[in-house]
Amino acid sequence: MDNSSFIFGVDLDGVVGDFYGSIREIAAEWLNKPIETLTKEVTYGFKEWDIDEFGYERLHRFAVTQRNIFRDMKPIEHAPTILRKLSVHGIRIRIITHRLFIKYFHNTSIKQTIDWLDNYDIPYWDLCFMKDKGAVGAHVYIDDAPENILNLRNQNCKAIVFSNSTNRDLEGPRANNWFEVEDIVMEALEEWKTGTVGLFGI
């Protein structure tokens, strides 16, 4: 880990980008169903929309290659602005995403990701595409996927839960919006500077 600056490990989908809102619109088209019939209260994999595991892979491929979801999705409200503010405080933004979990269109996924980050002027020092997010190192992480949060915490990593319907059973610390993210990260930064133990207890 680079100890010269405080590193904030940031997930994209469902945290910075409104992946769930975008994939819901695309799924309505792909399934030929009225969008109002697709509940917003989903779990990971969208079984509530009657999409099985293999169906989700096909939907995901369609969303990326035919509807440019990683390029065109809207950001979560206030996420770009808060990330810019955190960067001004000297926090090193490390984007860590597992967008390459389906084979054969990695180039498209990577290009759309970079274009999207640049389009919304989201600052980052590092862009990591990997499943084991704890392996790249950060002082504090934010994610929404329950599996990722649990894996990080099992590695004694400090992980913030970004709240949505997939993770309501997880213990905090959690943030319901990006103003709360800012408060938690700034508190973690102060703990790091002073060497104190606070919100995360580790």
SEGUFI-382302 format. One record per atom (N, C-alpha, C): residue in three letters; x, y, z. Coordinates in steps of 0.2 Angstrom, whole numbers, plus 5000, padded with zeros to 4 digits. Each point is the difference from the previous one (the first is absolute). Last residue first. Layout:
alaXYZ
...
This chain:
ile494549965069
ile500649954998
ile500650054997
gly497750085007
gly500249955005
gly500649964998
phe498650184989
phe500049934997
phe500349955006
leu499750245004
leu499449974997
leu500049934999
gly502150085012
gly499350035000
gly499549964998
val502850035008
val499549954998
val499350035001
thr502550134994
thr499549985005
thr499549954997
gly502050134991
gly500149945002
gly499549975005
thr500250214986
thr500150005007
thr500249945004
lys499450034976
lys500550055002
lys500249995007
trp498349864993
trp500649984997
trp500650055001
glu497850065007
glu500249945004
glu500749984997
glu498950164988
glu500250035006
glu500349945005
leu499049934980
leu500650044998
leu500350035007
ala497949905001
ala500549954999
ala500750034999
glu498150145000
glu500249985007
glu500549955000
met499250074980
met500450065003
met500249985007
val498649854988
val500750004997
val500450065004
ile497749995005
ile500349945003
ile500850004997
asp498650174992
asp500150015008
asp500449945002
glu499350004977
glu500550055002
glu500250005007
val498249864994
val500749974998
val500550055001
glu497850085003
glu500249955006
glu500749974998
phe499150134983
phe500150045006
phe500349965006
trp499149894981
trp500750024999
trp500250055005
asn498149825006
asn500150044995
asn500750035000
asn499349835015
asn499450004996
asn500050054994
ala501949855016
ala499850074997
ala499449994996
arg501349855021
arg499750014994
arg499850074998
pro501649825018
pro499750064998
pro499850004993
gly499049835011
gly500450064998
gly500750005001
glu498449784995
glu500250045005
glu500450064997
leu498249854986
leu500750015002
leu500150055006
asp497949934987
asp500249965006
asp500750015002
arg499150114980
arg499750035007
arg500249965006
asn500649994974
asn500450005006
asn499750025007
thr499050014977
thr500449935000
thr500449995006
ser498750204994
ser499649945002
ser500349945000
asn501450225005
asn499549994995
asn499649935002
ser502250185010
ser499449975000
ser499649994994
phe502649995006
phe499650054997
phe499349974999
val502149955018
val499549974996
val499650064997
ile502749985008
ile499350045001
ile499549964995
ala502549925012
ala499550004994
ala499350035002
lys502849935007
lys499450055002
lys499650014994
cys501549775005
cys500050064996
cys499450055003
asn500849765006
asn500150065004
asn500150064997
gln499349794990
gln500750024999
gln500250055005
asn497849934999
asn500349945002
asn500850014999
arg498650174992
arg500050005008
arg500349945002
leu499750024977
leu500550055002
leu500050005008
asn498549854990
asn500749984998
asn500550055003
leu497750055002
leu500249955005
leu500749984998
ile499150164985
ile500050025007
ile500349955005
asn499549934978
asn500650045000
asn500150035007
glu498049884997
glu500649954999
glu500650045001
pro498050134999
pro500149965006
pro500649965000
ala499750224985
ala499949934999
ala500149965007
asp500450244996
asp499349995001
asp499949925000
asp502250185006
asp499749954996
asp499349995001
ile502550145007
ile499350005000
ile499749964995
tyr502450035017
tyr499749994994
tyr499250015000
val502650075012
val499349995001
val499749994993
his502350005001
his499950015007
his499349995002
ala501249874980
ala499750065001
ala499950015008
gly500949804980
gly500150045006
gly499750075000
val500049784986
val500450064997
val500150055006
ala498849795004
ala500749994997
ala500450064998
gly497649995007
gly500550015005
gly500749994998
lys498249954986
lys500150085000
lys500550015006
asp499449804983
asp500250005007
asp500250075001
lys499249964979
lys499549985004
lys500250015007
met500850164979
met500149945003
met499549985005
phe501150214985
phe499449954998
phe500249935003
cys500750285004
cys500249935001
cys499449964998
leu501250255000
leu499449974997
leu500249935000
asp501050255012
asp500049934998
asp499449974998
trp500250225006
trp500749994999
trp500149934997
tyr497850184999
tyr500249945003
tyr500849994998
pro497550174998
pro500750005001
pro500249935003
ile498050094984
ile500149975006
ile500749995001
asp498550114982
asp500650035004
asp500049975007
tyr498549934982
tyr499750035006
tyr500650035004
asn500649904979
asn499450044999
asn499750045006
asp501849845002
asp500250064997
asp499450054999
leu499649785007
leu500350045005
leu500250064998
trp499149864984
trp499550025005
trp500350045005
asp501449904984
asp499650064997
asp499550025005
ile501249815006
ile500450065000
ile499750064997
thr498849805000
thr500150025007
thr500550065000
gln499649894980
gln499450045002
gln500150025007
lys501749874991
lys499950074996
lys499450045003
ile500349785008
ile500550045003
ile500050074996
ser498549834993
ser499950025007
ser500550055003
thr500449914978
thr499450045000
thr499850025007
asn501749854998
asn500250064997
asn499550055000
his499649775007
his500350045005
his500250074997
phe498649804992
phe499950074998
phe500450045005
tyr500149765001
tyr500050014993
tyr499850074998
lys499449875025
lys500550004995
lys499850034993
ile499350055026
ile499749964995
ile500550014994
phe500450115020
phe499949935003
phe499749964994
leu500950245003
leu500249964995
leu499949925002
arg499550215014
arg499650004994
arg500249954994
his500550075025
his500149934998
his499550004993
thr501450215015
thr499449974997
thr500149934997
ile501150235014
ile500149934999
ile499449974998
ile501450255002
ile499449974998
ile500249924999
arg501050215016
arg500249944996
arg499449964998
ile500950255009
ile499449974998
ile500349944996
arg501150165020
arg500249974993
arg499449954999
ile500150245014
ile499949935001
ile500149974993
gly500250235007
gly500649964999
gly499949935000
his498450195000
his500349995007
his500649955000
val498750044980
val500350065002
val500450005007
ser498749824992
ser500650004997
ser500450065001
leu497849985008
leu500449955004
leu500750004997
lys498350124988
lys500250035007
lys500549965004
arg499149914980
arg500550054998
arg500250045007
leu498449835002
leu500749974998
leu500550064998
ile497750065004
ile500449985006
ile500649974999
thr498750064981
thr500250065004
thr500449985006
pro499149824987
pro500650044997
pro500250065004
ala498049885008
ala500749965000
ala500650044997
his497550075002
his500650035004
his500649965000
glu497949864991
glu500050085002
glu500650025005
ile500349804983
ile499750005006
ile500050085002
pro500349964974
pro500449995007
pro499550005005
lys499449914975
lys500050065004
lys500449995006
met500449864977
met499650005006
met500150075003
asp501149924979
asp499450055000
asp499650005007
arg502049864994
arg500250074998
arg499450055001
phe499949775006
phe500550035004
phe500250064997
ile498349884989
ile499850025007
ile500650035004
asn499449934975
asn500550045003
asn499950035007
arg498849854983
arg499750065003
arg500550045004
gln500549794988
gln499550034996
gln499750075003
thr501849875011
thr500250004993
thr499550044996
val499649975024
val500750034999
val500150014992
ala498049905007
ala500050065003
ala500750044999
phe499749774994
phe499650054995
phe500050075003
arg501049835013
arg500450014994
arg499650054995
his499049945020
his500650045001
his500350024994
leu498249844999
leu499850075001
leu500650055001
arg500549774999
arg499850034994
arg499750075000
glu500649895020
glu500650014996
glu499850034993
tyr498249945014
tyr500450065002
tyr500650014996
gly498949804998
gly499650064996
gly500350065002
phe500849815011
phe500250004993
phe499750064996
glu499349965022
glu500750025000
glu500350014993
asp497450045002
asp500449955003
asp500750024999
ile497750155002
ile500649994996
ile500449955003
asp497850115007
asp500049934996
asp500650004995
trp499750185016
trp499850014994
trp499949944995
glu500850005023
glu499350025000
glu499850024993
lys502249935004
lys499649944999
lys499250035001
phe502450114999
phe499350034997
phe499549944999
gly502550035008
gly499849954995
gly499350014997
tyr500550085025
tyr500549994995
tyr499849954995
thr498050125011
thr500649975003
thr500549994994
val497850195002
val500449944997
val500549985005
glu498050194996
glu500249965006
glu500349934998
lys498950154985
lys500750035002
lys500349965006
thr498249894981
thr500150035007
thr500750035000
leu498549964979
leu500649985002
leu500250045007
thr498150044986
thr499949935003
thr500649975002
glu499850224990
glu499750005006
glu499949935003
ile500950044978
ile500550015005
ile499750005007
pro499049854980
pro499950075002
pro500550015006
lys500749814982
lys499550015006
lys500050085001
asn501549854985
asn499450034997
asn499450005006
leu502549955002
leu499449955002
leu499450024997
trp501850144996
trp500349934998
trp499449955002
glu499650235006
glu500049994993
glu500249934998
ala500150055022
ala499350014998
ala499949994992
ala502150015010
ala499749935001
ala499350004998
ile501350205000
ile500249964995
ile499649935000
glu499650165017
glu499850024994
glu500149964994
arg501049955021
arg499249995000
arg499750024994
ile502350045004
ile499949934997
ile499349985001
ser500650225007
ser500249994993
ser499849934998
gly499850065023
gly499550034996
gly500149994992
tyr501649915015
tyr499349965001
tyr499550044996
phe502250095000
phe500049944996
phe499349975001
asp501250235005
asp499349975001
asp499949944996
gly502450105009
gly499650004995
gly499349965001
val501650035017
val500150064997
val499550004994
val499649825013
val500350055005
val500150064997
gly499149814988
gly499650015006
gly500350045005
asp501849934983
asp499349994999
asp499649995007
leu502450065001
leu499650044996
leu499249984999
asp502149995021
asp499649964995
asp499650054995
val502350065015
val499350024998
val499749954995
gly502150065020
gly499849954995
gly499350004998
phe501950185011
phe499349985000
phe499849954995
ile502450095014
ile499749974994
ile499249985001
phe502150185009
phe499449965003
phe499749984993
ser502750055000
ser499350035000
ser499549955002
ser502349945000
ser500150074999
ser499350045000
asn500449755001
asn499950045007
asn500150084999
asp499349774984
asp500450065000
asp499850055006
met500049724998
met499650065000
met500450065000
